[in-house]
Amino acid sequence: MRNQAGSNWIVKASVFSLSTTLAGIVSGLVFSFVGSVVPIDIRLAFASLLSLVGIVIASLELGGRRLQLLQCNRETPQNWVHKGPIHWAIQNGLALGSGFANRLGFWLWYVIPAGAFFVGIPLYGAILYGVYGFVRGVMVWVLIYGPAKKYGEEFGDRLIGYNRVARLITTGQLLLLGIVTAVVVGL
């Protein structure tokens, strides 16, 4: 019985990971395809503008002013859980892999869809966003087989305790990316 329960987790986790990756790939294809029909000079101008927005947001955040993220600030709908574990894994994976269908933690996330749009090459957008979806989906394996299994709920509490550090790091990355984009694209 224990082996069957263990393999059931493996199936659910695998479906979830595949769903997040697929959602990322499809999202990247869509954003890049839309970007491909927008002339390059308009994409570059928009990239310049967004690099400035990123620099301002990051500067304000690093200066101690928290800005409310533009997002669908919601958890997984509870009715998805009642559809069964495989359906839940698929729906939740698709929502998390797309990124924009649920709660976001950091302003840096907006670089993913913007990057896919600006590159304007569907294959590259699919790879960029697909990696995001993959990383998001693979984290379930850390929860199943990693430190969370060893430390239980204490591990989750530890991770939440690092939110401030993670926010600082991602905000610094946003600032750096905004500056590099402004220099490369040219304002």
C-alpha positions as CSV (number, residue, x, y, z in Angstrom):
1,M,0.0,0.0,0.0
2,R,2.8,2.4,0.8
3,N,4.4,1.9,-2.6
4,Q,1.1,2.7,-4.3
5,A,0.7,5.9,-2.3
6,G,4.3,6.8,-3.1
7,S,3.8,6.3,-6.8
8,N,0.6,8.2,-6.8
9,W,2.5,11.2,-5.5
10,I,5.0,10.7,-8.3
11,V,2.3,10.7,-10.9
12,K,0.6,13.9,-9.4
13,A,3.9,15.7,-9.1
14,S,5.0,14.7,-12.6
15,V,1.7,15.9,-14.1
16,F,2.0,19.2,-12.2
17,S,5.6,19.7,-13.4
18,L,4.7,18.9,-17.0
19,S,1.7,21.3,-16.8
20,T,3.7,24.2,-15.4
21,T,6.3,23.7,-18.1
22,L,3.7,23.4,-20.9
23,A,2.0,26.6,-19.6
24,G,5.3,28.4,-19.7
25,I,6.1,27.2,-23.2
26,V,2.6,28.2,-24.6
27,S,2.7,31.5,-22.8
28,G,6.2,32.2,-24.3
29,L,5.0,31.2,-27.8
30,V,2.0,33.6,-27.5
31,F,3.9,36.6,-26.1
32,S,6.7,36.1,-28.7
33,F,4.3,35.7,-31.6
34,V,2.5,38.9,-30.6
35,G,5.9,40.6,-30.3
36,S,6.9,39.3,-33.8
37,V,4.1,41.2,-35.5
38,V,5.1,44.4,-33.7
39,P,7.8,46.3,-35.6
40,I,11.2,46.1,-34.0
41,D,11.5,49.9,-33.5
42,I,8.3,49.9,-31.5
43,R,9.5,47.0,-29.4
44,L,12.8,48.7,-28.7
45,A,11.0,51.9,-27.7
46,F,8.7,50.0,-25.4
47,A,11.7,48.1,-24.0
48,S,13.4,51.5,-23.2
49,L,10.2,52.7,-21.5
50,L,9.9,49.5,-19.4
51,S,13.5,49.6,-18.5
52,L,12.9,53.1,-17.0
53,V,9.8,51.8,-15.2
54,G,11.8,48.9,-13.8
55,I,14.6,51.2,-12.6
56,V,12.0,53.5,-10.9
57,I,10.1,50.6,-9.2
58,A,13.3,48.9,-8.1
59,S,14.7,52.2,-6.7
60,L,11.5,52.9,-4.8
61,E,11.4,49.4,-3.4
62,L,15.1,49.5,-2.4
63,G,14.4,52.8,-0.8
64,G,11.9,51.2,1.5
65,R,8.7,52.1,-0.4
66,R,6.7,48.9,-1.1
67,L,4.7,49.1,-4.3
68,Q,1.6,46.9,-4.8
69,L,2.2,44.4,-7.6
70,L,-0.2,44.4,-10.6
71,Q,-1.5,40.9,-10.5
72,C,-4.3,38.4,-10.0
73,N,-3.8,38.3,-6.2
74,R,-5.4,34.9,-5.6
75,E,-4.7,31.4,-4.5
76,T,-5.7,28.3,-6.3
77,P,-9.5,28.1,-6.3
78,Q,-10.7,25.5,-3.8
79,N,-13.1,24.0,-6.2
80,W,-10.2,22.7,-8.3
81,V,-9.1,20.5,-5.4
82,H,-12.5,18.8,-5.5
83,K,-12.1,17.7,-9.1
84,G,-9.5,15.1,-8.1
85,P,-5.8,15.2,-7.7
86,I,-4.8,14.8,-11.4
87,H,-7.2,17.6,-12.5
88,W,-6.0,19.8,-9.7
89,A,-2.3,19.1,-10.7
90,I,-3.1,20.0,-14.3
91,Q,-5.2,23.2,-13.6
92,N,-2.9,24.4,-10.8
93,G,0.2,23.7,-13.0
94,L,-1.2,25.6,-15.9
95,A,-2.1,28.6,-13.6
96,L,1.3,28.6,-11.9
97,G,3.3,28.0,-15.1
98,S,1.7,30.9,-16.9
99,G,2.5,33.1,-13.9
100,F,-0.1,35.8,-14.5
101,A,-3.1,33.7,-13.4
102,N,-2.2,33.7,-9.7
103,R,-0.4,35.6,-7.0
104,L,3.1,36.9,-7.8
105,G,5.8,37.5,-5.3
106,F,8.2,39.9,-7.0
107,W,8.2,42.7,-9.6
108,L,11.0,40.8,-11.4
109,W,8.5,38.3,-12.7
110,Y,7.3,40.8,-15.3
111,V,10.6,40.4,-17.1
112,I,9.5,37.0,-18.3
113,P,6.5,38.0,-20.4
114,A,8.2,41.2,-21.4
115,G,11.3,39.4,-22.5
116,A,9.3,36.9,-24.5
117,F,7.4,39.8,-26.2
118,F,10.5,41.8,-27.0
119,V,12.5,38.9,-28.4
120,G,9.7,38.3,-30.9
121,I,11.0,34.9,-31.9
122,P,8.5,32.2,-30.8
123,L,11.2,29.5,-30.2
124,Y,13.2,31.8,-27.9
125,G,10.1,33.0,-26.1
126,A,9.0,29.4,-25.6
127,I,12.4,28.6,-24.1
128,L,12.5,31.7,-21.9
129,Y,9.0,31.3,-20.5
130,G,9.3,27.5,-20.5
131,V,12.3,27.6,-18.2
132,Y,10.2,29.7,-15.9
133,G,7.4,27.2,-15.9
134,F,9.8,24.3,-15.5
135,V,11.5,25.9,-12.5
136,R,8.2,26.7,-10.9
137,G,7.0,23.1,-11.5
138,V,10.1,21.4,-10.4
139,M,9.9,22.9,-7.0
140,V,7.3,20.3,-6.1
141,W,10.0,17.7,-6.1
142,V,12.0,19.8,-3.6
143,L,9.0,19.7,-1.3
144,I,8.5,16.0,-1.8
145,Y,12.1,14.8,-1.6
146,G,14.1,17.7,-0.4
147,P,14.6,19.5,2.9
148,A,10.8,19.9,3.4
149,K,10.5,16.1,3.8
150,K,13.2,16.1,6.5
151,Y,12.1,19.2,8.4
152,G,8.3,19.2,7.8
153,E,6.4,22.4,8.4
154,E,9.4,24.0,9.9
155,F,11.0,24.1,6.5
156,G,8.0,26.2,5.1
157,D,8.3,28.5,8.0
158,R,12.0,28.9,7.3
159,L,11.3,29.7,3.7
160,I,8.7,32.4,4.6
161,G,11.3,33.9,6.9
162,Y,13.6,34.5,3.9
163,N,10.9,36.5,1.9
164,R,12.5,39.8,2.8
165,V,15.9,38.6,1.6
166,A,14.4,37.2,-1.6
167,R,12.6,40.4,-2.2
168,L,15.8,42.4,-1.8
169,I,17.7,40.1,-4.2
170,T,15.0,40.1,-6.9
171,T,14.6,43.9,-6.6
172,G,18.3,44.3,-7.0
173,Q,18.2,42.1,-10.1
174,L,15.3,44.2,-11.5
175,L,17.4,47.4,-11.0
176,L,20.4,45.8,-12.7
177,L,18.4,44.5,-15.5
178,G,16.6,47.8,-16.0
179,I,20.0,49.6,-16.2
180,V,21.5,47.0,-18.6
181,T,18.4,47.1,-20.8
182,A,18.5,50.9,-20.9
183,V,22.1,50.9,-21.9
184,V,21.9,48.1,-24.5
185,V,18.6,49.3,-26.1
186,G,19.7,52.9,-25.8
187,L,17.4,55.6,-24.4
